[in-house]
Amino acid sequence: MAVQCSSSSVIFASHSPAKTFSSSPNKTLFLGFSISSKPSIVVAKTHRATQICCQEKTALVPLEQRWMFEDSEINGPDIWNETWYPKGADHVNTDKPWYIVDATDKILGRLASTIAIHIRGKNLATYTPSVDMGAFVIVVNAEKVAVSGKKRNQKLYRRHSGRPGGMTVETFDQLQQRIPERILEHAVRGMLPKGRLGRQLFNHLKVYEGPDHPHDAQKPIELPIRDKRIQKQR
């Protein structure tokens, strides 16, 4: 009956005399390295228990090839870890795509969530939560963004000057007339991570009043929108 079990050994109760033997593994070649196709098994018998140990053999660099590796790489490359993680060359800003979207008569929340997905990079197969993998998004006609229901008069935006009694409250309609770009920026920023990565991602959003923008050199393409309810029905 087993009395102890771990990842490296299994101990069975026994009263046999002490005896130790091992089985030698078969060795194969992989990328020029000698590795074990099977782990070696060592069985140790004592008067109290029988312990079976599985000893993994690491890949060793042949002696004549060690000049090609650093001291920390003598045991060979990590051939078992296949987890992909983006390198610096995989998220260079100059290689990222640029999208453009017209905010005319589009629902604020649905438009902001679509923009945040592309800025975050969640639409990509290479999405990594801790890395800036997203694209740049340009929004034009920000003053024509729409809201549903009575939010035009009931939705409030607050800011504080830092002094006593310095709270300023504005409705959606008032802020849209004063600074229309801030409405969409506020909505998208709330959907991005909080911290250094979120501040970096927020720089990918470019919001402009009117149909003109200064990013023609980036050759932006139309932002793909899958939400069919994003356009306000008149």
C-alpha positions in Angstrom: 0.0 0.0 0.0 1.3 3.5 -0.9 2.1 5.7 2.0 3.6 8.6 0.2 3.4 10.0 -3.3 5.2 12.9 -4.9 6.2 14.1 -8.4 9.7 12.6 -8.0 9.2 9.5 -5.9 6.6 6.9 -4.8 7.0 5.0 -1.6 5.4 1.6 -0.9 5.2 -0.1 2.4 7.3 -3.3 2.5 9.3 -5.5 4.8 11.8 -6.8 2.2 15.5 -6.7 2.8 17.5 -3.7 1.5 18.1 -3.9 -2.2 18.8 -1.3 -4.9 18.8 -1.6 -8.7 18.2 0.7 -11.6 17.2 0.6 -15.2 19.2 2.4 -17.8 17.2 4.6 -20.3 17.4 4.5 -24.0 19.2 7.5 -25.5 18.3 9.3 -28.7 19.7 12.3 -30.6 17.7 15.5 -30.9 19.2 18.6 -32.6 22.6 17.2 -31.9 22.0 16.7 -28.2 21.9 13.4 -26.4 18.7 13.1 -24.4 16.9 10.3 -22.7 13.8 8.9 -24.4 12.7 7.4 -21.0 13.5 8.6 -17.5 15.7 6.3 -15.4 13.9 4.4 -12.7 15.7 3.6 -9.4 14.0 1.3 -7.0 15.4 1.2 -3.4 14.1 -1.4 -1.0 14.6 -1.1 2.8 13.1 -2.9 5.7 10.5 -0.2 6.1 9.5 0.8 2.6 10.2 0.6 -1.1 11.0 3.9 -2.9 10.7 4.3 -6.6 12.5 7.4 -8.0 12.1 8.7 -11.5 15.2 10.6 -12.4 14.9 12.9 -15.4 18.0 13.0 -17.6 18.8 16.5 -18.9 20.0 17.1 -22.4 23.8 17.6 -22.4 25.8 19.4 -25.0 28.5 17.2 -26.6 32.0 18.0 -25.5 33.1 19.0 -29.0 30.2 21.5 -29.4 30.4 23.3 -26.0 32.4 26.1 -27.5 29.2 27.3 -29.2 27.3 27.8 -25.9 27.5 30.0 -22.8 28.2 28.4 -19.4 24.5 28.7 -18.5 23.5 26.7 -21.7 25.8 23.7 -21.2 22.8 21.6 -20.2 21.3 22.2 -23.6 18.3 24.3 -24.8 14.8 24.0 -23.2 13.3 21.8 -25.8 10.3 20.9 -23.8 8.9 24.4 -23.2 6.8 25.3 -26.2 5.0 28.3 -24.7 5.2 31.3 -27.0 5.8 34.7 -25.6 6.2 37.9 -27.8 9.6 39.3 -28.2 10.5 43.0 -28.6 10.3 42.7 -32.4 6.8 41.3 -32.3 5.2 44.5 -31.0 7.1 47.4 -32.6 4.9 50.5 -32.9 6.1 51.2 -36.5 4.8 47.8 -37.6 1.3 48.0 -36.0 -1.8 48.7 -38.2 -3.8 51.9 -38.1 -7.6 51.9 -38.2 -10.0 54.7 -38.7 -13.7 54.9 -37.7 -16.4 57.5 -38.2 -18.3 58.1 -34.9 -21.3 59.6 -36.6 -24.5 58.3 -35.0 -22.7 55.4 -33.3 -23.6 54.4 -29.8 -20.9 55.6 -27.4 -20.5 52.4 -25.3 -20.5 50.0 -28.2 -18.1 52.1 -30.2 -15.7 52.5 -27.2 -15.7 48.7 -26.5 -14.8 47.9 -30.1 -12.0 50.5 -30.1 -10.7 49.1 -26.8 -10.6 45.6 -28.2 -8.4 46.6 -31.1 -6.2 48.9 -29.0 -5.7 46.1 -26.5 -5.0 43.5 -29.2 -7.7 41.1 -28.1 -8.7 40.4 -31.7 -5.3 38.9 -32.4 -4.2 35.3 -32.0 -1.0 36.6 -30.4 -2.8 38.5 -27.7 -0.7 38.7 -24.5 -2.2 40.4 -21.4 1.1 41.9 -20.3 2.3 43.2 -23.7 1.2 46.0 -25.9 0.1 44.0 -29.0 -2.7 46.3 -30.2 -3.2 48.7 -33.0 -3.7 52.5 -33.4 -7.3 53.8 -33.8 -8.3 57.1 -35.3 -11.8 58.5 -34.5 -13.2 61.3 -36.6 -16.5 63.3 -36.2 -16.3 62.7 -32.4 -18.9 65.5 -31.9 -21.5 63.3 -33.6 -21.3 60.3 -31.3 -24.7 59.2 -30.0 -26.2 57.8 -26.7 -29.4 56.0 -26.1 -32.3 56.9 -23.8 -32.0 60.0 -21.7 -28.3 59.9 -21.2 -27.8 63.1 -23.1 -29.2 65.0 -20.1 -28.7 62.5 -17.3 -25.2 61.2 -17.9 -22.8 63.4 -15.8 -19.1 64.0 -16.0 -17.2 65.3 -12.9 -13.8 66.9 -12.5 -12.1 68.5 -9.6 -9.6 71.3 -9.5 -8.0 70.0 -6.2 -9.2 73.0 -4.2 -12.0 73.0 -1.7 -15.3 73.3 -3.5 -13.6 72.8 -6.8 -16.0 70.1 -8.1 -17.4 70.8 -11.6 -20.3 68.6 -12.9 -21.3 68.6 -16.6 -23.9 66.7 -18.5 -23.2 64.8 -21.7 -24.7 67.5 -23.8 -22.7 70.3 -22.2 -19.4 68.4 -22.5 -20.1 67.5 -26.1 -20.5 71.1 -27.0 -17.3 72.1 -25.1 -14.8 69.3 -25.7 -16.4 66.5 -27.8 -13.2 64.5 -28.0 -13.1 64.0 -24.2 -16.3 62.0 -24.1 -14.9 59.1 -26.2 -11.5 59.3 -24.6 -13.1 59.0 -21.2 -15.1 55.9 -22.3 -12.2 54.1 -23.9 -9.8 54.8 -21.0 -12.1 53.2 -18.6 -12.0 50.0 -20.6 -8.1 49.8 -20.6 -5.9 48.4 -17.9 -5.1 50.6 -15.0 -1.3 51.3 -14.7 1.7 51.8 -16.9 0.5 49.5 -19.6 -2.9 51.2 -19.7 -1.3 54.6 -20.1 0.8 53.3 -22.9 -2.2 51.8 -24.7 -4.2 55.0 -24.3 -1.7 56.8 -26.5 -2.9 54.6 -29.4 -6.2 56.4 -29.5 -6.5 59.5 -31.7 -9.8 61.4 -31.4 -10.6 64.4 -33.6 -13.5 66.7 -34.1 -14.6 66.9 -37.7 -13.7 64.6 -40.6 -10.0 65.6 -40.9 -7.0 64.0 -39.2 -3.2 64.4 -39.6 -2.4 60.6 -40.0 -2.7 60.1 -43.7 0.9 59.0 -43.9 0.0 55.9 -41.8 -2.5 54.8 -44.4 -5.3 53.8 -41.9 -7.9 51.3 -43.0 -11.5 51.0 -41.9 -12.1 49.6 -38.4 -13.8 46.3 -38.6 -17.1 46.4 -36.6 -18.9 43.2 -35.8 -21.6 44.7 -33.5 -24.6 45.3 -35.7 -26.3 47.4 -33.0 -23.6 50.0 -32.9 -25.4 52.3 -35.3 -28.2 54.3 -33.7 -31.6 53.8 -35.3 -33.4 56.9 -36.1 
